[in-house]
Amino acid sequence: MRTAGASTPIKTTKLYDNVYLLQGAGGNMAVQTGPQGKVLIDSSFSTAVPKIREALDALSKDPRVRVGVQTERTFYADQQKLMSTIINTVGWALAIMMGVAALFAALNTLYNAVATRVREIATLRAMGFNGWAVMISVLVEAMILGAVGGLIGGLLAFLTFNGMHSSTMNWASFSQMTFAFTVTPQLMITGIIYGLILTFVAGILPGIRAARLPITAGLREL
């Protein structure tokens, strides 16, 4: 139906004086024209907007009348544009600050992991593994931790915030608008990728330290 809305022509029927009926894909729409503009009730599917605009233009050629066809979703998005910008800005600022804190926490954890595995690392080097192999193993371990942490965080966010209702001020009309939080799979994937990036960066320095660890220093602890 939504695909057909982009190609199905709109049939215009005059009902009374300046009241018309537009018929197309998705249902019927009522239009009232006047010197101030046009009032459209039920704009159907968003894909049918170009056809609806053509039908409205055909009803009146008055250049003073501006025709604007807007879906309900677009209307509410425009109403909340200011608040959405504020929420997104604050959200990204918090995500960056928490990411920096998580970066240092992961860095400390990986440094401790390398320090407690001196013998294992020295044994691997003595068996013929080069520094790159040791460094890659540290990075892989770090990214596994990041993936698990991102997945757990996404699940907690889904269980805690998904479907939660809240309200904000509509600065365009000074009214209150209610919305629901939705934790989508795309957001969860973004969180996991964010965790992978942070742990990869945090694992670089500990990986270099593990790769440069002298074999003799580790074997002395055997």
RASUL-V299473 format. One record per pair of residues at least 12 apart in sequence whose C-alpha atoms are under 10 Angstrom apart, sorted by sequence separation. I is the first residue (numbers start at 1). GAP is how many residues later the second one is. D is the distance in Angstrom with one decimal. If there is no record, write none. Layout:
((I;GAP;D) (I;GAP;D))
This chain:
((10;12;6.2) (11;12;5.0) (12;12;9.2) (19;12;5.7) (20;12;6.4) (29;12;5.8) (30;12;7.3) (31;12;9.9) (40;12;9.8) (56;12;9.2) (122;12;9.8) (166;12;5.7) (167;12;6.0) (9;13;10.0) (10;13;5.6) (11;13;6.5) (18;13;8.2) (19;13;4.5) (20;13;8.2) (28;13;9.1) (29;13;5.5) (30;13;9.0) (54;13;9.7) (56;13;9.0) (121;13;7.2) (165;13;6.9) (166;13;5.6) (167;13;8.5) (9;14;8.5) (10;14;4.9) (18;14;5.7) (19;14;6.6) (28;14;7.7) (29;14;6.5) (53;14;7.2) (165;14;5.7) (166;14;6.2) (8;15;9.7) (9;15;6.4) (10;15;8.0) (15;15;9.4) (17;15;9.1) (18;15;5.4) (19;15;9.4) (27;15;8.5) (28;15;8.7) (29;15;7.4) (53;15;7.5) (164;15;8.5) (165;15;4.3) (166;15;7.8) (8;16;6.4) (9;16;8.3) (14;16;10.0) (15;16;9.7) (16;16;9.4) (17;16;9.2) (18;16;7.1) (26;16;9.8) (27;16;9.1) (28;16;7.8) (40;16;9.2) (52;16;10.0) (53;16;6.4) (163;16;9.2) (164;16;5.4) (165;16;6.4) (7;17;9.7) (8;17;6.3) (11;17;9.6) (12;17;9.6) (13;17;9.7) (14;17;9.5) (15;17;10.0) (26;17;9.1) (27;17;6.5) (52;17;7.5) (53;17;9.8) (163;17;5.5) (164;17;5.4) (165;17;9.6) (6;18;10.0) (7;18;8.9) (8;18;9.9) (10;18;9.6) (12;18;9.8) (22;18;9.6) (26;18;5.6) (27;18;9.0) (38;18;8.1) (162;18;7.8) (163;18;5.3) (164;18;7.9) (5;19;7.3) (6;19;8.6) (10;19;10.0) (12;19;9.7) (19;19;9.8) (21;19;9.8) (25;19;7.6) (26;19;6.4) (49;19;9.7) (50;19;8.5) (161;19;9.0) (162;19;5.5) (163;19;5.8) (164;19;10.0) (4;20;9.3) (5;20;5.0) (18;20;9.7) (19;20;9.6) (20;20;9.7) (21;20;10.0) (24;20;8.5) (25;20;7.8) (49;20;6.5) (161;20;6.3) (162;20;4.9) (163;20;8.1) (4;21;6.5) (5;21;7.1) (22;21;9.7) (23;21;9.8) (24;21;9.9) (38;21;9.5) (49;21;7.7) (161;21;7.4) (162;21;5.3) (3;22;9.2) (4;22;8.8) (25;22;9.6) (26;22;8.7) (38;22;9.2) (49;22;8.1) (161;22;7.2) (162;22;8.5) (2;23;7.8) (25;23;7.5) (29;23;9.4) (33;23;9.1) (37;23;9.3) (46;23;9.4) (158;23;9.5) (160;23;9.6) (1;24;6.6) (2;24;7.6) (24;24;8.3) (46;24;8.1) (47;24;9.7) (114;24;8.2) (158;24;8.0) (159;24;9.0) (1;25;6.6) (31;25;8.4) (35;25;9.7) (37;25;9.4) (46;25;6.1) (113;25;9.1) (157;25;9.8) (158;25;5.6) (33;26;7.9) (34;26;9.0) (43;26;7.5) (45;26;7.7) (46;26;9.0) (157;26;7.2) (158;26;8.2) (24;27;8.9) (32;27;9.9) (33;27;7.9) (35;27;8.4) (37;27;8.3) (38;27;7.9) (43;27;7.4) (44;27;8.0) (45;27;9.8) (46;27;9.1) (111;27;10.0) (158;27;9.5) (24;28;8.7) (31;28;9.6) (34;28;10.0) (36;28;8.3) (37;28;5.1) (38;28;8.2) (39;28;9.4) (40;28;9.5) (43;28;6.3) (44;28;9.6) (46;28;9.3) (110;28;8.0) (155;28;9.3) (23;29;9.5) (35;29;8.1) (36;29;6.6) (37;29;6.4) (38;29;7.0) (39;29;9.6) (40;29;8.1) (42;29;8.7) (43;29;8.1) (110;29;9.4) (154;29;8.3) (158;29;9.9) (22;30;8.1) (35;30;7.0) (36;30;8.7) (37;30;7.1) (38;30;8.6) (39;30;9.7) (40;30;9.5) (42;30;8.9) (154;30;9.6) (157;30;10.0) (158;30;8.5) (34;31;8.6) (37;31;9.3) (38;31;9.8) (110;31;9.0) (154;31;9.0) (157;31;8.7) (33;32;9.5) (110;32;7.3) (22;33;7.9) (109;33;9.4) (154;33;8.0) (155;33;7.9) (22;34;9.0) (154;34;5.1) (107;35;9.3) (153;35;8.4) (154;35;8.2) (20;36;9.8) (106;36;8.0) (152;36;9.7) (154;36;9.3) (151;37;7.3) (154;37;6.7) (10;38;8.9) (150;38;7.8) (151;38;8.3) (153;38;7.8) (154;38;7.7) (5;39;8.5) (6;39;8.8) (9;39;9.0) (20;39;8.8) (106;39;9.1) (150;39;8.4) (152;39;10.0) (153;39;8.5) (5;40;6.6) (6;40;8.5) (7;40;8.7) (8;40;7.9) (11;40;10.0) (12;40;10.0) (106;40;8.9) (150;40;8.9) (151;40;7.7) (152;40;9.1) (4;41;9.6) (5;41;8.0) (6;41;4.9) (7;41;7.6) (10;41;6.3) (11;41;9.6) (18;41;9.3) (150;41;5.7) (151;41;6.0) (2;42;9.2) (3;42;9.1) (5;42;5.4) (6;42;4.8) (9;42;6.5) (10;42;6.6) (147;42;9.8) (149;42;9.3) (150;42;4.2) (151;42;9.7) (153;42;9.6) (2;43;6.1) (3;43;9.8) (4;43;8.1) (5;43;4.4) (6;43;7.6) (7;43;9.4) (8;43;7.8) (9;43;8.7) (10;43;9.7) (12;43;7.1) (149;43;7.7) (150;43;7.7) (1;44;8.4) (2;44;7.7) (3;44;6.9) (4;44;8.1) (5;44;8.2) (6;44;7.3) (7;44;7.8) (10;44;8.5) (11;44;7.9) (12;44;9.0) (147;44;9.0) (148;44;8.0) (150;44;7.6) (151;44;8.9) (2;45;6.1) (3;45;8.6) (5;45;9.3) (6;45;7.0) (9;45;9.6) (10;45;6.5) (14;45;9.8) (146;45;9.8) (147;45;5.6) (150;45;5.4) (1;46;9.5) (2;46;7.8) (5;46;8.1) (6;46;9.6) (9;46;8.9) (10;46;9.7) (12;46;9.2) (146;46;7.3) (147;46;7.5) (149;46;7.0) (150;46;7.8) (1;47;10.0) (5;47;9.6) (12;47;8.6) (146;47;8.5) (147;47;9.0) (148;47;8.7) (149;47;9.1) (146;48;8.4) (147;48;6.2) (148;48;9.2) (146;49;4.8) (147;49;5.8) (143;50;9.8) (145;50;8.6) (146;50;4.9) (147;50;9.5) (149;50;9.9) (144;51;9.6) (145;51;8.2) (146;51;8.0) (143;52;7.9) (144;52;7.8) (146;52;7.4) (147;52;8.8) (142;53;9.9) (143;53;5.3) (146;53;5.5) (142;54;8.2) (143;54;7.9) (145;54;7.5) (146;54;8.1) (142;55;9.9) (143;55;8.4) (144;55;8.6) (145;55;9.9) (140;56;9.9) (142;56;9.2) (143;56;5.5) (144;56;9.5) (142;57;5.4) (143;57;5.7) (141;58;9.1) (142;58;6.3) (143;58;9.4) (140;59;9.4) (141;59;9.3) (142;59;9.1) (143;59;9.4) (139;60;7.9) (140;60;8.1) (142;60;7.7) (143;60;8.1) (139;61;6.0) (142;61;5.9) (138;62;9.4) (139;62;8.7) (141;62;8.5) (142;62;9.3) (139;63;8.5) (140;63;8.6) (139;64;5.2) (142;64;9.9) (138;65;6.5) (139;65;6.8) (142;65;9.6) (137;66;9.8) (138;66;8.2) (139;66;9.7) (136;67;9.2) (138;67;9.8) (139;67;8.6) (140;67;9.9) (135;68;8.6) (136;68;9.0) (138;68;7.4) (139;68;6.6) (135;69;7.8) (138;69;5.4) (139;69;9.9) (135;70;9.2) (137;70;8.0) (138;70;9.0) (135;71;8.0) (136;71;7.1) (135;72;4.3) (136;72;9.4) (138;72;8.0) (134;73;7.1) (135;73;6.0) (137;73;9.7) (138;73;9.3) (133;74;9.7) (134;74;8.6) (135;74;8.2) (137;74;10.0) (132;75;8.8) (134;75;9.7) (135;75;6.4) (136;75;9.2) (131;76;8.9) (132;76;8.6) (134;76;6.6) (135;76;5.5) (131;77;8.1) (134;77;5.6) (135;77;9.1) (131;78;9.6) (132;78;9.6) (133;78;8.0) (134;78;9.3) (131;79;7.7) (132;79;6.6) (134;79;9.9) (131;80;4.2) (132;80;9.6) (130;81;7.7) (131;81;6.7) (129;82;9.8) (130;82;9.8) (131;82;8.7) (84;84;9.9) (83;85;7.7) (83;86;7.9) (125;86;8.8) (83;87;7.7) (80;88;8.8) (82;88;8.6) (83;88;7.8) (122;88;9.1) (125;88;9.1) (80;89;8.5) (81;89;9.3) (82;89;7.5) (110;89;9.4) (121;89;7.1) (122;89;9.6) (125;89;8.9) (126;89;6.8) (80;90;6.3) (81;90;9.2) (82;90;8.8) (121;90;8.4) (125;90;6.5) (126;90;9.2) (79;91;6.6) (80;91;7.6) (81;91;9.3) (107;91;9.6) (111;91;9.5) (115;91;9.2) (122;91;7.5) (124;91;9.1) (79;92;7.6) (80;92;7.9) (103;92;9.2) (106;92;8.3) (107;92;8.0) (110;92;7.8) (111;92;8.5) (114;92;6.8) (118;92;8.0) (121;92;7.9) (122;92;7.3) (123;92;7.6) (126;92;9.9) (79;93;6.1) (102;93;8.9) (106;93;6.5) (107;93;9.8) (109;93;9.4) (110;93;6.6) (113;93;8.7) (114;93;8.1) (117;93;9.0) (121;93;9.4) (122;93;4.8) (123;93;9.8) (125;93;9.7) (126;93;8.9) (76;94;9.7) (78;94;9.0) (79;94;8.1) (103;94;9.6) (104;94;9.4) (105;94;9.7) (106;94;9.6) (107;94;8.6) (108;94;8.6) (109;94;9.5) (110;94;9.6) (111;94;8.3) (112;94;8.9) (115;94;9.4) (121;94;8.1) (122;94;7.5) (99;95;8.4) (103;95;5.8) (104;95;9.6) (106;95;9.4) (107;95;4.8) (108;95;9.7) (110;95;9.0) (111;95;5.3) (114;95;8.0) (115;95;8.5) (118;95;7.9) (122;95;7.8) (123;95;7.7) (95;96;9.8) (99;96;8.3) (102;96;7.6) (103;96;6.7) (106;96;6.0) (107;96;6.5) (110;96;6.1) (111;96;8.6) (114;96;6.3) (118;96;9.4) (119;96;8.7) (122;96;5.0) (123;96;7.3) (80;97;8.5) (102;97;8.5) (103;97;9.4) (105;97;8.7) (106;97;7.8) (107;97;8.8) (109;97;9.4) (110;97;8.5) (113;97;9.9) (114;97;10.0) (118;97;8.9) (119;97;9.7) (121;97;7.4) (122;97;6.2) (79;98;9.4) (99;98;9.9) (100;98;8.2) (103;98;7.7) (104;98;7.3) (107;98;8.0) (108;98;8.9) (111;98;8.4) (115;98;10.0) (119;98;8.5) (120;98;7.9) (121;98;9.4) (122;98;9.5) (95;99;9.6) (99;99;7.1) (103;99;5.8) (107;99;7.3) (111;99;9.0) (114;99;9.7) (118;99;8.1) (119;99;4.8) (120;99;9.1) (122;99;9.7) (123;99;9.4) (99;100;9.9) (102;100;9.1) (103;100;9.4) (118;100;5.2) (119;100;6.1) (122;100;9.7) (76;101;9.2) (117;101;8.8) (118;101;8.3) (119;101;8.4) (118;102;9.9) (119;102;6.5) (120;102;9.6) (118;103;8.1) (119;103;6.6) (118;104;9.7))
